[in-house]
Amino acid sequence: MKALRAIRSLRTLSTYTHRNHLSTPLCRFYSAQPEEDNNNNTGEDEDEVSSFDSSQYTFPSVGSSSAADVRREPTWNEAYRAKADQAIFGTDARKQTSQIIEEDEEGRRATMLAKALLHAALEKPDDVEEEDMVVKEEDQRSLSVGIIGAPNAGKSALTNYMVGSKVAAVSRKTNTTTHEVLGVMTKGNTQICFFDTPGLMLKSGGYPYKTDVRVRVESAWSSVDLYDVLMVIFDVHRHLSKPDKRVIRLIRHLGAQAHPKQKRVLCMNKVDLVEVKKDLLKVAQEFGNLPGYERYFMISGLKGSGVKDLAQYLMDQAVKRPWDEDPTTLSEDTMKNISLEVVREKMLHHIHQEIPYSLEHRLIDWKELRDGSLRIEQHFITHKQSQRKILVGKNGSKIGRIGMEANEELRSIFKRDVHLILQVRVA
């Protein structure tokens, strides 16, 4: 009987202890629930949610070694591990383990060496390095190239590919480019300046549109005759599947007659999307009788197909003239424009319900700090509260994603730490 009473008392005590153990985290859990909204709230929290500050997040420093390159040290004690291996697996287990580790290390080193040799084989020899060449001003050759076409024809993607870096925003949505964007490619003694322009269209009467995009479209039309070479680009895949009379009208209008002081070429873009390649010959024949175009190119600005021939043609058209841009460093104006384009691209990528094309995107502050990092502050100014809510997202989720992705890309482009601040407000 005494034994049974002892067992019952132990059960009761264990049950009581278990209940007390469970009740503690539940109490803590419910105590962590948010408090009810206070009527005396001044609205400061709402303003904080509508902004993004990269200083509130942790980013790895530029130039630091990645987590994959850092070898992790074992957390166990090597002496106790050796005793356990000897007791369980025998005396030779430790030797076998060390041998396996050495073989893995040798394999890793062999792989790294093979990659390094392959990378060195693909690089140009030191005696023909173009980046270290100092070109005299009398030997410099330059060319200005204007890239125009209908909206969403792939002009910005081609500009980025030719330059080799992000200089213009790229999006599936139309009218992504809102102003002229400059991209510079320098090879040897030749420098080519690409000017990416907003999308152009013609009305049925043969004149430019004058709508809400009147200012930027008219600006693009007014600069058509200012370039040495004019590249007219259109989406050949869309032309084959669903021809647009406005695009055809634009191509025929620019190629109707030869320009006395300018060379014009017609580029059929997005050929990688065309499944039947014979259809490209039909398009070439359709526009082959236009005297205004000196050459025709079939390219893919995204994948790079045919871009090499186009670049070589432009290099041959360069004239003897001093360079307009410094090939070694990015100017501050160029960096400011790149920061605006990168943020705008991320904004267009994350907004699907409504595209507030009428919102203003301003660069408010640009500072280079003492440690070499950049502090960039940009504001989105909307005309409606509904547009502001769409851009901010629930609890600042969308503006946060836009800021995180843009900050990461700007760090990779500028090769330095970037402190990005984004804020959304109503005009």
C-alpha positions as CSV (number, residue, x, y, z in Angstrom):
1,M,0.0,0.0,0.0
2,K,2.8,2.4,0.8
3,A,4.3,1.7,-2.6
4,L,1.0,2.5,-4.4
5,R,0.6,5.8,-2.5
6,A,4.1,6.8,-3.4
7,I,3.5,6.1,-7.1
8,R,0.2,8.1,-7.0
9,S,1.9,11.1,-5.4
10,L,4.7,11.0,-8.0
11,R,2.1,11.0,-10.8
12,T,0.2,13.9,-9.3
13,L,3.4,15.9,-8.9
14,S,4.6,15.2,-12.4
15,T,1.2,16.2,-13.9
16,Y,1.2,19.4,-11.9
17,T,4.7,20.3,-12.9
18,H,3.9,19.5,-16.6
19,R,0.9,21.8,-16.5
20,N,2.9,24.7,-14.9
21,H,5.6,24.2,-17.6
22,L,3.0,24.6,-20.4
23,S,1.2,27.5,-18.9
24,T,4.3,29.7,-18.8
25,P,4.9,30.1,-22.6
26,L,1.2,30.4,-23.3
27,C,1.0,33.4,-20.9
28,R,4.0,34.9,-22.6
29,F,2.5,34.3,-26.0
30,Y,-0.7,36.0,-25.2
31,S,1.0,38.9,-23.5
32,A,2.9,39.6,-26.8
33,Q,-0.3,40.4,-28.7
34,P,-0.5,44.0,-30.1
35,E,-2.4,46.5,-28.1
36,E,-5.5,48.2,-29.3
37,D,-5.0,51.4,-31.4
38,N,-4.9,54.5,-29.4
39,N,-7.0,57.4,-30.5
40,N,-4.3,59.8,-29.6
41,N,-2.0,58.4,-32.4
42,T,-0.5,61.3,-34.4
43,G,0.1,59.2,-37.6
44,E,3.8,59.0,-37.3
45,D,3.8,55.2,-37.6
46,E,2.0,55.4,-41.0
47,D,4.7,57.7,-42.3
48,E,7.5,55.4,-41.1
49,V,5.9,52.4,-42.9
50,S,5.8,54.4,-46.2
51,S,9.5,54.7,-46.4
52,F,12.5,52.3,-46.8
53,D,15.9,52.8,-45.1
54,S,18.6,50.3,-45.9
55,S,20.4,51.1,-42.6
56,Q,17.7,49.1,-40.8
57,Y,18.9,46.0,-42.6
58,T,22.2,44.1,-42.5
59,F,24.1,43.8,-45.8
60,P,27.5,42.1,-46.2
61,S,30.3,44.6,-46.8
62,V,31.4,44.9,-50.4
63,G,34.6,43.0,-51.0
64,S,34.2,40.7,-48.0
65,S,34.4,37.0,-48.5
66,S,31.2,35.1,-48.9
67,A,29.8,32.5,-46.5
68,A,30.6,29.8,-49.0
69,D,34.3,30.6,-49.0
70,V,34.7,30.6,-45.2
71,R,35.5,27.2,-43.9
72,R,33.4,26.3,-40.8
73,E,35.3,25.0,-37.8
74,P,33.9,21.9,-35.9
75,T,31.9,22.7,-32.8
76,W,32.9,19.4,-31.0
77,N,36.0,18.7,-28.9
78,E,38.5,16.8,-31.0
79,A,39.9,14.8,-28.0
80,Y,36.4,13.5,-27.0
81,R,35.6,12.8,-30.7
82,A,38.8,10.7,-31.0
83,K,37.9,8.7,-27.9
84,A,34.4,8.1,-29.2
85,D,35.6,7.0,-32.6
86,Q,38.1,4.6,-31.0
87,A,35.5,3.1,-28.7
88,I,32.9,2.6,-31.4
89,F,34.8,2.1,-34.6
90,G,38.2,0.9,-33.5
91,T,41.7,2.4,-33.6
92,D,41.9,2.9,-37.4
93,A,38.7,5.0,-37.6
94,R,40.5,8.2,-36.9
95,K,43.1,7.6,-39.6
96,Q,40.4,6.7,-42.1
97,T,38.5,9.9,-41.3
98,S,41.6,12.1,-41.7
99,Q,42.5,10.4,-44.9
100,I,39.0,11.1,-46.3
101,I,39.3,14.8,-45.2
102,E,42.6,15.1,-47.0
103,E,41.2,13.5,-50.2
104,D,38.3,15.9,-50.2
105,E,40.7,18.9,-49.6
106,E,42.8,17.7,-52.5
107,G,39.8,17.4,-54.8
108,R,38.6,20.9,-53.8
109,R,42.0,22.4,-54.6
110,A,42.1,20.6,-57.9
111,T,38.7,22.0,-58.8
112,M,39.8,25.5,-57.9
113,L,43.0,25.2,-59.9
114,A,41.1,24.0,-62.9
115,K,38.7,26.9,-62.7
116,A,41.6,29.4,-62.3
117,L,43.4,27.9,-65.4
118,L,40.2,28.0,-67.4
119,H,39.6,31.7,-66.4
120,A,43.1,32.6,-67.3
121,A,42.9,30.9,-70.7
122,L,39.8,32.8,-71.6
123,E,41.3,36.2,-70.7
124,K,43.3,38.3,-73.1
125,P,47.0,38.4,-72.9
126,D,48.6,41.3,-70.9
127,D,50.1,42.9,-73.9
128,V,46.7,43.5,-75.6
129,E,44.8,44.7,-72.6
130,E,42.5,47.5,-73.8
131,E,41.6,48.8,-70.4
132,D,45.2,49.9,-69.6
133,M,45.7,51.5,-73.0
134,V,46.3,55.3,-73.0
135,V,44.8,56.7,-76.2
136,K,46.1,60.0,-77.4
137,E,43.5,62.6,-78.2
138,E,44.5,62.8,-81.9
139,D,44.0,59.0,-82.2
140,Q,40.6,58.9,-80.6
141,R,37.5,58.0,-82.6
142,S,33.9,58.4,-81.4
143,L,30.3,57.9,-82.6
144,S,26.9,58.9,-81.3
145,V,24.1,56.4,-81.8
146,G,20.4,57.1,-81.2
147,I,18.2,54.0,-80.5
148,I,14.6,54.7,-81.3
149,G,11.5,52.6,-81.9
150,A,8.0,51.8,-80.6
151,P,7.4,51.3,-76.9
152,N,8.5,47.9,-75.5
153,A,10.6,47.1,-78.5
154,G,13.7,46.2,-76.4
155,K,15.7,49.4,-76.8
156,S,16.8,49.5,-73.1
157,A,17.8,45.8,-73.1
158,L,20.0,46.3,-76.2
159,T,21.6,49.4,-74.7
160,N,22.5,47.5,-71.5
161,Y,23.9,44.6,-73.5
162,M,26.1,46.9,-75.7
163,V,27.4,48.8,-72.7
164,G,27.9,45.8,-70.5
165,S,26.2,47.3,-67.5
166,K,22.8,48.4,-66.2
167,V,22.2,52.0,-67.4
168,A,18.5,51.9,-68.4
169,A,15.5,50.3,-66.7
170,V,14.1,47.2,-68.4
171,S,10.6,46.0,-67.9
172,R,7.8,44.1,-69.7
173,K,5.6,47.1,-69.3
174,T,5.3,49.8,-72.0
175,N,6.8,53.3,-71.6
176,T,9.4,52.1,-69.1
177,T,11.9,54.7,-70.4
178,T,10.7,58.2,-69.7
179,H,13.8,60.2,-70.7
180,E,16.9,59.9,-72.8
181,V,19.5,57.6,-71.2
182,L,23.2,57.6,-72.0
183,G,25.3,54.5,-72.2
184,V,29.0,54.4,-73.2
185,M,31.0,51.6,-74.8
186,T,34.8,52.1,-75.2
187,K,37.0,49.6,-77.1
188,G,40.5,50.4,-78.1
189,N,40.6,53.9,-79.5
190,T,36.9,54.0,-80.3
191,Q,34.1,55.2,-78.0
192,I,30.4,54.8,-78.9
193,C,27.7,56.8,-77.0
194,F,24.3,55.1,-77.1
195,F,21.2,57.3,-76.5
196,D,18.2,55.2,-75.4
197,T,15.0,57.2,-76.1
198,P,11.4,56.9,-75.0
199,G,9.1,54.9,-77.3
200,L,7.8,56.7,-80.4
201,M,4.5,56.3,-82.3
202,L,2.8,57.9,-85.3
203,K,-0.9,58.7,-85.7
204,S,-2.8,57.7,-88.8
205,G,-2.1,61.1,-90.2
206,G,1.7,60.6,-90.0
207,Y,2.4,62.9,-87.1
208,P,3.7,62.2,-83.6
209,Y,1.2,61.7,-80.8
210,K,0.4,64.6,-78.4
211,T,-1.0,63.0,-75.3
212,D,0.1,62.9,-71.7
213,V,3.5,61.7,-72.9
214,R,3.8,64.7,-75.2
215,V,6.9,66.3,-73.6
216,R,9.1,63.2,-73.7
217,V,7.9,62.0,-77.1
218,E,8.4,65.4,-78.7
219,S,11.9,65.6,-77.1
220,A,12.8,62.2,-78.6
221,W,11.5,63.3,-82.1
222,S,13.4,66.6,-81.9
223,S,16.7,64.7,-81.3
224,V,16.3,62.2,-84.2
225,D,18.6,64.2,-86.5
226,L,21.3,64.9,-84.0
227,Y,23.0,61.4,-84.0
228,D,25.7,60.1,-86.3
229,V,23.9,56.8,-86.7
230,L,20.2,56.1,-86.0
231,M,19.1,52.6,-85.0
232,V,15.4,51.9,-85.6
233,I,14.5,48.9,-83.6
234,F,11.2,46.9,-83.5
235,D,9.9,43.6,-82.1
236,V,9.9,41.2,-85.0
237,H,8.2,38.4,-82.9
238,R,5.2,40.6,-82.2
239,H,5.2,41.8,-85.8
240,L,4.9,38.2,-87.1
241,S,2.2,37.2,-84.6
242,K,0.2,40.5,-84.4
243,P,1.3,43.3,-86.8
244,D,0.8,46.8,-85.5
245,K,0.0,49.4,-88.2
246,R,1.5,52.2,-86.1
247,V,4.9,50.4,-85.9
248,I,4.9,49.7,-89.7
249,R,4.1,53.3,-90.3
250,L,6.9,54.4,-88.1
251,I,9.5,52.2,-89.8
252,R,8.4,53.3,-93.3
253,H,8.4,57.0,-92.2
254,L,12.0,56.9,-91.0
255,G,13.2,54.9,-94.0
256,A,11.3,56.7,-96.7
257,Q,14.4,58.5,-98.0
258,A,18.1,58.6,-97.2
259,H,19.3,61.2,-94.8
260,P,22.2,63.4,-96.1
261,K,24.1,63.6,-92.8
262,Q,23.0,60.5,-91.0
263,K,23.2,56.7,-91.5
264,R,20.2,54.7,-90.5
265,V,19.9,50.9,-89.8
266,L,16.9,48.7,-89.1
267,C,17.2,46.2,-86.3
268,M,14.8,43.3,-86.0
269,N,14.9,42.5,-82.3
270,K,13.8,39.5,-80.3
271,V,14.7,37.0,-83.0
272,D,15.2,34.4,-80.3
273,L,11.4,34.2,-79.7
274,V,10.7,33.4,-83.4
275,E,10.4,29.6,-83.8
276,V,10.3,29.5,-87.6
277,K,13.4,31.3,-88.7
278,K,12.3,31.4,-92.3
279,D,9.7,34.0,-91.3
280,L,12.5,36.5,-90.6
281,L,13.3,36.5,-94.3
282,K,9.7,37.6,-95.1
283,V,10.1,40.5,-92.7
284,A,13.4,41.5,-94.3
285,Q,11.7,41.5,-97.7
286,E,8.8,43.5,-96.5
287,F,11.1,46.4,-95.5
288,G,13.9,45.7,-97.9
289,N,12.8,48.4,-100.5
290,L,13.2,51.3,-98.1
291,P,16.2,53.5,-99.3
292,G,16.6,55.2,-95.9
293,Y,18.2,52.1,-94.2
294,E,21.8,51.3,-95.1
295,R,21.9,48.0,-93.3
296,Y,19.5,45.4,-91.7
297,F,20.3,43.4,-88.6
298,M,18.6,40.5,-86.9
299,I,19.4,40.6,-83.2
300,S,18.4,39.7,-79.7
301,G,19.2,42.4,-77.3
302,L,18.5,40.2,-74.3
303,K,20.4,37.1,-75.4
304,G,23.1,38.9,-77.6
305,S,22.4,37.1,-80.9
306,G,23.7,39.1,-83.8
307,V,24.9,42.0,-81.5
308,K,28.5,41.3,-82.4
309,D,28.0,42.1,-86.1
310,L,26.1,45.2,-85.1
311,A,28.8,46.4,-82.8
312,Q,31.5,45.9,-85.4
313,Y,29.5,47.9,-87.9
314,L,29.2,50.8,-85.5
315,M,32.9,50.6,-84.7
316,D,33.6,51.0,-88.4
317,Q,31.4,54.0,-88.7
318,A,33.2,55.9,-85.9
319,V,34.9,59.2,-87.0
320,K,38.1,60.8,-85.8
321,R,36.9,63.0,-82.9
322,P,37.9,63.3,-79.2
323,W,35.9,61.3,-76.7
324,D,33.0,62.8,-74.9
325,E,33.1,60.6,-71.8
326,D,35.8,59.3,-69.5
327,P,36.1,55.6,-70.1
328,T,37.7,54.7,-66.8
329,T,35.3,56.2,-64.3
330,L,31.6,56.9,-64.1
331,S,30.6,60.5,-63.8
332,E,28.4,61.6,-60.9
333,D,25.6,62.5,-63.3
334,T,25.7,59.0,-64.8
335,M,25.7,57.4,-61.4
336,K,22.7,59.4,-60.3
337,N,20.8,58.5,-63.5
338,I,21.7,54.8,-63.0
339,S,20.4,54.9,-59.4
340,L,17.1,56.3,-60.6
341,E,16.8,53.8,-63.4
342,V,17.5,50.8,-61.1
343,V,14.9,51.9,-58.5
344,R,12.3,52.6,-61.3
345,E,12.9,49.1,-62.8
346,K,12.3,47.4,-59.4
347,M,9.2,49.6,-58.9
348,L,7.7,48.6,-62.2
349,H,8.5,44.9,-61.5
350,H,6.6,44.8,-58.2
351,I,3.5,46.8,-59.1
352,H,0.9,44.8,-61.1
353,Q,-2.5,46.2,-60.0
354,E,-2.0,49.7,-61.3
355,I,1.0,51.5,-62.9
356,P,1.1,55.1,-61.7
357,Y,3.0,56.4,-64.8
358,S,2.1,59.9,-63.6
359,L,4.0,59.7,-60.4
360,E,7.1,61.8,-60.0
361,H,10.4,60.1,-59.1
362,R,13.0,62.5,-57.7
363,L,16.5,62.2,-56.5
364,I,16.5,64.2,-53.2
365,D,20.0,63.7,-51.8
366,W,23.3,62.2,-53.0
367,K,26.3,62.1,-50.8
368,E,29.6,60.3,-50.8
369,L,30.6,59.6,-47.2
370,R,34.1,59.5,-45.7
371,D,34.2,55.7,-45.7
372,G,33.6,55.7,-49.5
373,S,30.0,54.6,-49.3
374,L,27.1,56.4,-51.0
375,R,24.0,57.8,-49.3
376,I,21.1,58.0,-51.8
377,E,17.7,59.4,-51.0
378,Q,14.8,59.2,-53.5
379,H,11.2,60.1,-53.2
380,F,8.1,58.8,-55.1
381,I,5.4,61.6,-55.3
382,T,1.9,60.4,-56.2
383,H,-1.2,62.4,-57.0
384,K,-3.6,60.1,-55.2
385,Q,-3.7,58.4,-51.9
386,S,-4.8,55.1,-53.6
387,Q,-1.6,55.2,-55.7
388,R,0.4,55.7,-52.6
389,K,-1.2,52.7,-50.9
390,I,-0.4,50.5,-53.9
391,L,3.2,51.6,-54.0
392,V,3.7,51.2,-50.2
393,G,1.9,47.8,-49.9
394,K,0.7,46.2,-46.7
395,N,2.8,47.4,-43.8
396,G,5.4,48.7,-46.2
397,S,6.0,45.3,-47.9
398,K,6.3,46.5,-51.5
399,I,8.4,49.6,-50.9
400,G,10.6,47.4,-48.7
401,R,11.1,44.8,-51.5
402,I,11.8,47.5,-54.0
403,G,14.4,49.1,-51.7
404,M,16.1,45.8,-50.8
405,E,16.5,44.6,-54.5
406,A,17.5,48.1,-55.7
407,N,20.1,48.5,-52.9
408,E,21.6,45.1,-53.7
409,E,21.9,45.9,-57.4
410,L,23.4,49.3,-56.9
411,R,26.0,47.8,-54.6
412,S,27.0,45.4,-57.3
413,I,27.1,48.2,-60.0
414,F,29.0,50.8,-58.0
415,K,31.3,48.3,-56.2
416,R,30.8,50.0,-52.9
417,D,28.4,50.1,-50.0
418,V,25.1,52.0,-50.7
419,H,22.8,53.5,-48.1
420,L,19.5,53.8,-50.0
421,I,16.4,55.7,-48.6
422,L,13.1,55.6,-50.4
423,Q,10.0,57.5,-49.4
424,V,6.5,57.6,-50.8
425,R,4.3,60.7,-50.3
426,V,1.3,62.4,-51.8
427,A,1.7,65.7,-53.6
